[in-house]
Amino acid sequence: MSYRKATDILPIEILQVIQEYVDGDYLYIPKKKENIKEWGTNTKTKEYTMQRNKEIFEKYVQGYSTIQLATLYYLSHKTIQRIIRQQRSA
């Protein structure tokens, strides 16, 4: 996220109203709900995570222990347990 100067974007009247509430501080203006993208939409991270979780579950079914899987995938024991629980119900 980059910062943009309000004086370059907003009309002076709006800037003066905002300054009544926030004067000289940073202000975050969230996106409109219809413009918010779901996590992982712009990258392959979501696909990678889903594939990794399937692999973890398959190895668990093959006999790997949750501790072995945690070590193998560099995840916490609790995270492995959560992934297995989610994959079972999927």
VEXVEX-433281 format. One line per field, with one value per residue (C-alpha): residue number from 1; chain; z, x, y. Coordinates in pm, 1 decimal. Layout:
<nodes>
n <- NUM, ...
chain <- A, ...
pz <- Z, ...
px <- X, ...
py <- Y, ...
</nodes>
This chain:
<nodes>
n <- 1, 2, 3, 4, 5, 6, 7, 8, 9, 10, 11, 12, 13, 14, 15, 16, 17, 18, 19, 20, 21, 22, 23, 24, 25, 26, 27, 28, 29, 30, 31, 32, 33, 34, 35, 36, 37, 38, 39, 40, 41, 42, 43, 44, 45, 46, 47, 48, 49, 50, 51, 52, 53, 54, 55, 56, 57, 58, 59, 60, 61, 62, 63, 64, 65, 66, 67, 68, 69, 70, 71, 72, 73, 74, 75, 76, 77, 78, 79, 80, 81, 82, 83, 84, 85, 86, 87, 88, 89, 90
chain <- A, A, A, A, A, A, A, A, A, A, A, A, A, A, A, A, A, A, A, A, A, A, A, A, A, A, A, A, A, A, A, A, A, A, A, A, A, A, A, A, A, A, A, A, A, A, A, A, A, A, A, A, A, A, A, A, A, A, A, A, A, A, A, A, A, A, A, A, A, A, A, A, A, A, A, A, A, A, A, A, A, A, A, A, A, A, A, A, A, A
pz <- 0.0, -91.5, 56.1, -151.5, -52.0, 24.0, -118.4, -456.3, -457.7, -257.5, -317.0, -54.0, 93.2, 166.5, 299.0, 542.9, 671.5, 723.7, 906.3, 1161.8, 1264.2, 1176.5, 1155.7, 1049.1, 1121.2, 881.3, 776.0, 617.5, 383.4, 321.4, -15.1, -95.8, -19.9, -386.9, -465.3, -201.4, -347.1, -175.0, -23.7, -276.2, -583.0, -723.3, -655.3, -659.9, -280.7, -223.6, -478.8, -330.1, 23.1, -83.3, -265.5, 32.4, 270.0, 47.3, 46.5, 424.3, 462.7, 213.0, 404.6, 731.0, 584.1, 467.6, 827.7, 890.2, 1242.3, 1299.4, 1453.4, 1144.6, 920.3, 1129.9, 1090.9, 720.7, 634.1, 891.2, 1055.1, 1415.6, 1547.3, 1605.5, 1246.1, 1115.0, 1337.0, 1205.1, 843.5, 899.2, 1067.1, 775.7, 511.3, 681.3, 663.9, 303.6
px <- 0.0, 137.3, 49.8, -97.8, -124.1, -479.7, -410.5, -335.8, -660.3, -936.2, -1112.6, -1019.4, -1372.2, -1355.7, -1001.2, -1110.5, -1396.5, -1161.7, -914.7, -1186.5, -1165.9, -807.8, -547.5, -200.1, -249.9, -252.8, -595.5, -676.8, -973.2, -1090.9, -1205.5, -1573.6, -1713.9, -1772.8, -1404.3, -1257.6, -1098.2, -1089.5, -756.7, -527.5, -705.6, -401.8, -146.8, -116.9, -81.2, -432.5, -386.2, -46.7, -189.5, -482.5, -248.6, -10.6, -297.9, -416.3, -62.9, -44.6, -372.4, -265.4, 58.2, -135.8, -361.3, -48.7, 71.9, 282.1, 239.3, 132.2, 472.6, 650.2, 429.0, 491.7, 865.6, 841.0, 629.5, 775.3, 436.5, 323.5, 168.7, -160.4, -164.2, -118.7, -405.1, -627.1, -542.0, -623.5, -952.8, -1046.5, -948.8, -1154.3, -1467.6, -1404.3
py <- 0.0, 339.3, 674.4, 952.8, 1316.5, 1418.7, 1765.5, 1602.0, 1402.3, 1568.5, 1898.7, 2160.4, 2156.3, 1782.6, 1813.2, 2085.0, 1868.7, 1573.3, 1799.1, 1872.1, 1503.9, 1409.3, 1683.6, 1577.2, 1204.5, 913.1, 798.5, 462.7, 461.7, 103.6, -24.0, -45.6, -391.1, -463.9, -394.6, -626.7, -938.5, -1273.5, -1379.5, -1546.8, -1411.2, -1228.7, -1504.7, -1881.9, -1893.6, -2022.4, -2302.2, -2391.4, -2406.3, -2625.1, -2865.9, -2876.4, -2951.5, -3238.4, -3380.7, -3354.0, -3541.4, -3810.6, -3867.5, -3879.2, -4149.6, -4336.7, -4349.3, -4039.3, -3904.0, -3544.9, -3472.7, -3609.9, -3397.9, -3086.8, -3138.6, -3220.6, -2914.7, -2673.3, -2622.3, -2646.7, -2964.5, -2776.9, -2653.3, -3007.9, -3124.7, -2844.1, -2929.4, -3297.5, -3208.3, -2977.7, -3232.4, -3503.8, -3289.9, -3179.9
</nodes>
